[in-house]
Amino acid sequence: MENESEKNLQVSIKEIAREAGVSIATVSNVINKSYKVKEKTIKRVEEVIRKYNYRVNIGASSLRGKTSKLIGVIVPELSNPFFSKLNDEIERYASQSGYSIAVCNNNYDYNKDIEHIEILAARNVDGLIMVPSREDKKVIMPAIQSGIPLVFINRKIEDCNYDAVLVDAYNAIISSVEYLVSLGHKKILYMNAEPELYLSRMRLKGYKDGLKKNGISLKKELIIEADGFTYSDGRHFMEKILKLTEKPTAILAYNDRLAIGLLKAFHEAGYKVPQDYSVIGFDNISIDEFLPIALTSVAIGLKTIANRAVDILLEKIKNKNIPAETIFLPVTIIKRDSVGIARK
């Protein structure tokens, strides 16, 4: 027969939350008395805690009222070079202020966002930096309930009083269009993705306004949705281009992985870049300059983004009453070999 200490070892805060029918953040709030919880809920949670003789980790409980020097970071996928580099920059800069980071992937699943916030709240993180899977207030309810300072990167949730650091995607696309037009391109295809996101809408607006600014009529058939965000999705995108009656001379890709996949597909099909098609990516990941046809790309200053996000979060940790702000950071087009003069 198992003794009480063995029983305690077998239960986690996640299981306590599940049996009590509440979130992990709520269990943490009951334990730490850090946020108002209904008396009925407190009793239910405490009953489950007593049932399993659950004991809070002494190291974690000692952090009550103090800083843990731990920041939670939630991104869509670390396999994406953009997010892995962003994570590296956050960790580098946060460490200069004596902070460590705990990193989670949401895998573009809002349920994962909720679960990770709850787990990080239970670990007494001082604050969160997030690239949430959705721009939906429901995703961050555990953070709201726990009162954890939070900064978004490249996301903007309406009716939500949190700071956000974003790239100026609108002007990035306008500049990309103008660069292509300067080389004689008028048939410019826009590769769209994640249309529900604020920055995606700003990119599309930048494309439309960029064409209008340069006297080029918008052709809806030249706005095509990508099936995903990966290299293989980029390879398959070529099929969509070849089905068009009137072929473009240039493509604005949604990200570099899609652009690189497209470059490979063009090469395999016997098309030449940039003689047949010019291609511009977005993100300027490190591999771009080492490709057989070095990729022209919109460079996002990940170091600057990470630094600003960490600075804002640390200020919010000190003073939660500082008004929230939304910051747009400028970007640069890194010109390489994948863009040339438009074919006749």
C-alpha positions in Angstrom: 0.0 0.0 0.0 1.4 3.4 -0.9 2.1 5.9 1.9 1.1 9.6 1.9 4.5 10.8 0.7 4.4 8.5 -2.3 0.9 9.7 -3.1 2.2 13.3 -3.0 5.0 12.6 -5.4 2.6 11.3 -7.9 0.4 14.4 -8.2 1.3 17.7 -9.9 -0.3 21.1 -9.8 -1.8 20.4 -13.2 -3.6 17.3 -11.8 -4.8 19.3 -8.8 -6.3 21.9 -11.2 -7.9 19.2 -13.3 -9.6 17.4 -10.4 -10.7 20.8 -8.9 -12.1 21.8 -12.2 -10.1 25.0 -12.3 -7.1 26.4 -14.2 -3.5 26.0 -13.0 -3.4 29.7 -12.5 -6.3 29.5 -10.1 -4.6 26.8 -8.1 -1.4 29.0 -8.0 -3.5 32.0 -6.9 -5.1 29.9 -4.1 -1.7 28.7 -2.9 0.0 32.0 -3.1 -3.0 34.1 -2.1 -1.9 36.4 -4.9 -5.2 37.2 -6.6 -8.9 37.3 -5.6 -10.5 33.9 -5.9 -14.1 33.0 -4.9 -14.4 31.4 -1.5 -16.3 28.4 -2.9 -13.4 27.9 -5.4 -10.8 28.2 -2.7 -12.5 25.5 -0.6 -12.7 23.1 -3.6 -9.0 23.6 -4.4 -8.0 23.2 -0.8 -10.0 20.0 -0.5 -8.1 18.4 -3.4 -4.8 19.7 -2.0 -5.6 18.0 1.3 -6.8 14.8 -0.4 -3.4 14.3 -2.1 -1.3 15.8 0.7 0.1 18.2 -2.0 3.0 20.3 -0.8 4.1 23.4 -2.6 7.7 23.4 -3.7 9.5 25.4 -1.0 11.7 27.2 -3.5 8.7 28.4 -5.4 6.6 29.4 -2.4 9.5 31.4 -1.0 9.1 33.7 -4.0 5.8 35.1 -2.8 6.1 38.9 -2.8 9.5 38.7 -4.4 10.8 38.5 -7.9 11.6 35.1 -9.3 14.0 36.5 -11.9 12.2 34.3 -14.4 10.5 35.4 -17.6 8.2 33.1 -19.6 8.5 33.2 -23.4 5.8 31.6 -25.6 6.4 31.4 -29.4 4.7 29.4 -32.2 7.6 27.1 -33.1 11.3 27.0 -32.3 12.0 25.0 -35.4 11.3 28.3 -37.3 14.7 30.1 -37.6 12.9 33.4 -37.0 11.5 32.3 -33.6 14.6 30.5 -32.5 16.7 33.6 -33.1 14.1 35.8 -31.4 14.3 33.5 -28.4 18.1 33.7 -28.4 18.0 37.5 -28.4 15.5 37.6 -25.6 17.6 35.3 -23.5 20.8 37.2 -24.2 19.3 40.6 -23.3 17.3 39.4 -20.2 20.4 37.7 -18.7 22.1 41.1 -18.6 19.5 42.1 -16.0 19.9 38.9 -14.1 16.8 37.1 -15.6 16.5 33.6 -16.9 13.8 32.5 -19.4 11.4 29.6 -19.6 10.5 28.9 -23.3 7.3 27.2 -24.5 6.0 26.4 -28.0 2.3 26.9 -28.7 2.5 25.1 -32.1 -0.1 27.6 -33.4 -2.6 26.0 -31.0 -4.5 28.5 -28.7 -5.1 25.7 -26.2 -1.4 25.4 -25.8 -1.1 29.1 -25.2 -3.6 28.9 -22.3 -1.9 25.8 -20.9 1.6 27.3 -21.0 0.4 30.6 -19.4 -1.1 28.6 -16.6 2.0 26.5 -16.1 4.3 29.5 -16.2 2.0 31.3 -13.7 2.3 28.4 -11.4 6.1 28.7 -11.7 5.8 32.3 -10.4 7.3 33.9 -13.5 7.7 37.7 -13.1 6.3 38.3 -16.6 5.6 37.0 -20.1 6.7 37.7 -23.6 4.4 36.2 -26.2 3.7 35.6 -29.8 0.3 34.1 -29.3 -1.3 31.7 -31.8 -4.4 33.9 -32.1 -5.2 37.6 -31.5 -8.0 36.6 -29.1 -8.5 37.8 -25.6 -9.5 34.3 -24.5 -6.0 33.1 -25.2 -4.5 35.2 -22.5 -7.2 35.0 -19.8 -4.9 33.1 -17.4 -2.5 36.0 -17.6 -5.3 38.5 -17.0 -6.6 36.4 -14.0 -3.1 36.1 -12.5 -2.2 39.7 -13.1 1.1 38.8 -14.8 2.8 41.6 -16.8 2.7 40.6 -20.5 4.3 42.0 -23.7 3.3 40.8 -27.2 5.6 40.6 -30.1 4.2 41.0 -33.6 0.6 40.6 -32.3 -2.1 43.1 -31.4 -5.2 42.1 -29.4 -7.9 44.7 -29.4 -9.6 45.7 -26.2 -6.6 44.4 -24.3 -4.4 46.7 -22.1 -1.0 45.1 -22.8 2.1 46.3 -24.5 3.0 45.2 -28.0 6.2 45.5 -30.1 5.6 45.1 -33.8 7.5 45.5 -37.0 6.2 48.2 -39.4 4.9 45.6 -41.9 2.7 48.1 -43.8 5.6 50.3 -44.9 7.9 47.3 -45.4 5.6 46.0 -48.1 5.1 49.4 -49.7 8.9 49.7 -49.9 9.1 46.2 -51.4 6.6 47.1 -54.1 8.4 50.4 -54.9 11.7 48.5 -55.2 10.2 46.1 -57.7 8.5 48.8 -59.6 11.8 50.7 -59.9 13.1 47.6 -61.8 10.2 47.5 -64.2 7.9 45.1 -62.4 4.2 45.7 -62.7 2.8 42.2 -62.4 3.6 41.6 -58.7 2.1 38.6 -56.9 1.4 38.9 -53.2 1.6 35.7 -51.2 -0.8 36.0 -48.3 -1.1 34.0 -45.1 -2.7 34.2 -41.6 -5.2 36.8 -42.9 -6.8 37.0 -39.4 -3.7 38.6 -37.9 -3.3 42.4 -37.6 0.2 42.5 -39.2 -1.0 40.3 -42.1 -3.8 42.8 -42.7 -1.3 45.6 -42.6 0.9 43.8 -45.1 -2.0 43.3 -47.5 -2.9 46.9 -47.1 0.7 47.9 -47.8 0.6 45.8 -51.0 -2.6 47.4 -52.3 -1.5 50.9 -51.3 1.9 50.4 -52.8 0.4 49.4 -56.2 -2.0 52.4 -56.1 0.8 54.8 -55.2 2.7 53.6 -58.2 -0.2 53.7 -60.6 -0.6 50.0 -60.9 -4.1 48.5 -61.0 -4.9 45.8 -58.4 -5.5 42.4 -59.8 -7.2 40.1 -57.2 -5.9 37.0 -58.9 -2.4 38.1 -58.0 -3.2 37.8 -54.3 -2.9 34.1 -53.4 -3.1 32.3 -50.1 -0.2 30.1 -49.1 -1.2 26.7 -47.6 1.3 27.0 -44.7 4.5 28.6 -43.6 7.2 25.9 -44.4 9.8 25.2 -47.0 7.6 22.5 -48.6 4.6 24.9 -48.7 6.8 27.2 -50.7 7.6 24.5 -53.1 4.0 23.7 -53.7 3.1 27.4 -54.1 4.8 27.4 -57.6 1.9 25.2 -58.8 -0.5 28.1 -58.0 1.6 30.5 -59.9 1.8 28.4 -63.0 -2.0 28.0 -63.1 -2.4 31.7 -63.6 -3.3 32.9 -67.1 -1.2 36.0 -66.7 2.0 35.2 -64.9 3.7 37.6 -62.5 7.2 38.8 -62.9 7.8 39.1 -59.2 6.6 37.5 -56.0 6.4 39.0 -52.5 6.6 35.9 -50.2 5.0 35.8 -46.8 8.2 34.6 -45.1 11.7 33.4 -46.0 10.9 29.7 -45.6 8.1 30.0 -48.2 10.4 32.1 -50.5 13.2 29.5 -50.2 10.9 26.7 -51.0 9.7 28.6 -54.0 13.2 29.2 -55.2 13.9 25.5 -55.1 10.7 24.7 -57.0 11.6 27.2 -59.7 15.1 25.7 -60.0 13.7 22.2 -60.3 11.2 23.2 -62.9 13.9 24.9 -65.0 12.9 28.5 -64.3 15.7 31.1 -63.6 15.6 33.6 -60.7 15.7 36.5 -61.2 15.5 36.3 -65.0 12.1 34.6 -65.1 10.8 35.5 -61.6 12.1 37.9 -58.9 11.4 36.8 -55.3 11.4 38.9 -52.1 11.2 37.1 -48.7 10.3 38.4 -45.3 12.4 37.9 -42.0 15.9 37.8 -43.4 16.9 34.6 -41.7 20.6 33.7 -41.5 20.6 31.2 -44.4 19.3 33.7 -47.0 22.7 35.0 -48.0 24.2 31.5 -48.4 21.7 30.2 -50.9 22.8 29.5 -54.5 20.6 32.5 -55.4 21.0 34.7 -52.3 17.5 35.8 -51.2 16.4 39.4 -51.1 14.4 39.8 -47.9 12.8 42.3 -45.5 15.1 42.4 -42.5 13.4 42.5 -39.1 15.7 43.7 -36.4 15.2 40.8 -34.0 17.8 42.2 -31.6 16.0 45.5 -31.4 12.6 43.8 -31.0 13.9 41.5 -28.2 15.6 44.4 -26.4 12.5 46.6 -26.5 10.2 43.8 -25.4 12.4 42.9 -22.4 12.9 46.6 -21.4 9.1 47.2 -21.5 8.4 44.0 -19.5 11.0 44.8 -16.8 9.5 48.3 -16.4 6.1 46.7 -16.0 7.4 44.2 -13.5 8.5 47.2 -11.4 5.4 49.2 -12.0 2.2 47.6 -13.4 0.5 51.0 -13.6 2.6 52.3 -16.5 0.2 52.8 -19.5 0.4 50.2 -22.2 1.9 51.2 -25.5 2.1 49.8 -29.0 5.5 50.3 -30.7 6.2 49.9 -34.5 9.8 49.3 -35.4 11.2 50.1 -38.9 12.6 47.4 -41.2 15.0 47.3 -44.1 15.1 45.6 -47.4 18.3 43.6 -47.8 19.0 43.5 -51.6 20.6 40.3 -52.9 20.5 38.2 -56.0 16.8 37.0 -56.2 15.5 40.3 -57.6 16.3 41.7 -61.0 14.9 43.7 -63.9 11.5 42.5 -65.0 11.4 40.2 -68.0 9.9 41.5 -71.2 
